[in-house]
């Protein structure tokens, strides 16, 4: 899967061509020589989402097994000021 790097101006002027290009590989769109965004094939995007197993919890919703693991861990004196988060 080869990636393409194009400027935002080029992407805008050749949108149709780059819309087809995303099926062959990601298109990295730059502005001022810095990445602005990456255009991906929708199937590749869904695959990446499915592979991401991270989950964010509100403090009150942290599962008990995770909370127990956090409480059992001793990060050392440097981070004692954070202990209140697990109480």
C-alpha angles and dihedrals in degrees: 000000000000119000125219126213117206138162120254089246092053091045090052095048095045100033094140093054094047091045087062092042093062089071089064097044144319120304113217111205116204137193123192088359092300128109111260101176143332122238112212138185107261092237091053090049091052090047091053091048092051091050092055106091096173116122130189121215133193108239093253092051100053107127115249094242091055092045090051090051091050092049092048092053116090109205091183133247094303092073101035089114087071096057092098089069092071097041 
